[in-house]
Amino acid sequence: MTHFSGLLSFLAMIWCSMLTAQVSGIVSDVETGDPLPYAAIRSIQTNQGAITDANGTYSLENPGIYEVSYAGYLSDTVDLSAQGQHILLNTHPLTLDAVVVSGTKTFKRQTRTPVIVSVISRAALEQVQACNLAEGLRFQPGLRVETDCQTCNYTQLRMNGLGGGYSQIRINGRPIFSPLTGLYGMEQLPANMIERIEVVRGGGSVLYGSGAIGGTVNVITRLPAVNNAELSYSVQHIGSQTTDQLANANATVLSHSGKAGASVFLHFRDRPTYDHNGDHFSELPALRNQSFGSNLFFLPDKNQKLEISLSSLNEYRYGGEEDKEPPHLAAQSEERTHTIFMGSADYQINFNSDRSSVIAYFAGQFTRRTHYTGILPDDPIELMNHLQNPPYGRSANTTWQGGLQINHQLSNGPGQRHVLTMGTEVVADDVFDEIQSYGYQVDQHSQNMGVFAQSDWQLTPSINLLTGLRMDRHNRIDRQLFNPRIALLYRLRNTTQFRVSWGTGFRAPQAFDADLHIAFAGGGVSRITLDPDLREERSQSLSASINYDHADDYWIAGFTLEGFHTRLEDAFYLDPDGEDEFGQRLIKRNGSGSTVQGITLELRANLDQKIQMETGLTVQSSLFDTPVEWIEGLPAMRPFLRTPDEYGYATLSFLPPDAGSPPSM
């Protein structure tokens, strides 16, 4: 009996020790491995639990079945043994925390980058029925896509109150969206070639060089993820007189091993001119687009990746007096034919247990354009000259970029991450644009070499410090330019991010998109040339923001409030230089300084992936220090032209059940 009692006591001691055994481990993101601080762990049996600390670690008194939850992530039920385990959580389908690359040139979670990065997903492009890049960018806070010519309808993107020449549009991170392409390219890039669009508002010269003062738009093209094929055709009627036809095709294929894949896109659009008021002059130009391309990847080894992208874009555009052929017989018209070839190749190799990587890249584009801009003269002699030598023009533009980037992650303690990024790149752009009849010609070679370094330091699970410096040597600037940046992120729990950033930038004295457009003015045409003494613009940008999102199992809602201030020195402006037999002459010169500042508010909500609301409003001012005479004879003005003080957007979407596409907010 004594032995039996002793055995019972021994078993009871073991049972009690099991009940009080410590269970410990860490909760982290399944994709990035980043720890999740203050995640909730609740016992299914007792409803008791614990909260992870600032480093994402947990310690429980008893093993058992636990539910683990974290805002913005899918809850999970896990069996925690006495030894505990590493718990990995997947992001919630309604979360806003996408993986982005544009803000730091490295992959990071959207809520963990010190620079605000807005993401427009493929699902969002479908929801707003965007057929090209320009239509997709209309529904983003701080952005305004404007049409600057009624005849040809060329578009310009304004970011934080600054014109198109102040922002970069990139394809897969590469600046092959040239000045000439910038005139019409946003309408030439079809939506079905786009996987997502990443928008970074504010100065980005420290990473991207000239022309990134206002911000950067990075178009990420579609890469294969599964074997799939899609075909769509749509027709819309405009004013019961014009039919706009769209046909798209996409296909993706993966190898059995998953080490290689390809995606292919095809796009066709046919839209005749649209005359709204019956005066036989178009309000919308005729468009005929045919585009196709492919993205391919190959994994030679588990630590290596090669990506190749190739595209061909073709567009015919005509606006002006209808039913006149050839165009120079119309009272007033513009005709454009573009043929564009784009391509890029990226090779990445990881080593040092994936803590280091080297990326080598090359990208380029070639654009060939024929164009006509003219008004049929009234004078008999001028009319004879016009018919004998009509003002047809030709353009050619080549852009290429080559570079090398090195990333290295330093060893840190729990909850910390410190990534160093260094690189060098060369960008060259050749623009030739000529109309012999107008005595107009642009023949320009621009080349820029940049060297950049960046430190992305996760000081604590809540604080991230981003610092960087870039040196540029541009062939049209007689000295090296240095542009620093510093940005700080503070994360409050997983719902709120506070950001503040400061950086400098520049814009080189070269031809930009608007300079390559021949506009109608006063019965003739206006042409822009560059002042031989034109200097670069310099900028200092400061921004601060608060971002809040709350996610439940069925809904998510949030807002972003951002304030921005940009100071420009030697700001470019157009100075009237009289008229000649063809029309008005304008010269781009350096003016006094100017200040652009304002606030942007974005609101968003999604209920169970069935109802989605997004809205954004920007209130800003863009003023020169001293008034500028834009048109000879009219009073000088301080405000920037064509820059409204308030602009915004709003969308409300009702999604069918089981739509299967997460929202884009």
Secondary structure, 3 states (H helix, E strand, C coil): CHHHHHHHHHHHHHHHHHHCCCEEEEEEECCCCCECCCCEEEECCCCCEEECCCCCEEEECCCEEEEEECCCECCEEEEECCCCCEEEECECCCCCCCEECCCCCCCEEHHHCCCCEEEEEHHHHHHCCCCEHHHHHCCCCCEEEEECCCCCCCEEEEECCECHHHEEEEECCECCCCCCHHHHHHHHCEHHHEEEEEEEECCCHHHHCCCCCCEEEEEEECCCCCCEEEEEEEEEEECCCEEEEEEEEEEEEECCCCCEEEEEEEEEEEECCECCCCCCECCECEEEEEEEEEEEEECCCCCEEEEEEEEEEEEEEEEEECCCCCHHHCCEEEEEEEEEEEEEEEEEEEECCCCEEEEEEEEEEEEEEEEEEEECCCCHHHHHHHHHCCCEEEEEEEEEEEEEEEEEEECCCCCCEEEEEEEEEEEEEEEEEEEHHHCEEEEEEEEEEEEEEEEEEECCCCEEEEEEEEEEEECCCCCCEEEEEEEEEEEECCCEEEEEEEEEEEECCCCCHHHHCCEEECCEEEEEEECCCCCCEEEEEEEEEEEEEEECCCEEEEEEEEEEEEEEECCEEEEEEEECCCCEEEEEEECCCEEEEEEEEEEEEEECCCEEEEEEEEEEEEEEEEEECCCCCCCCEEECCCCCCEEEEEEEEECCCCCCCCCCC
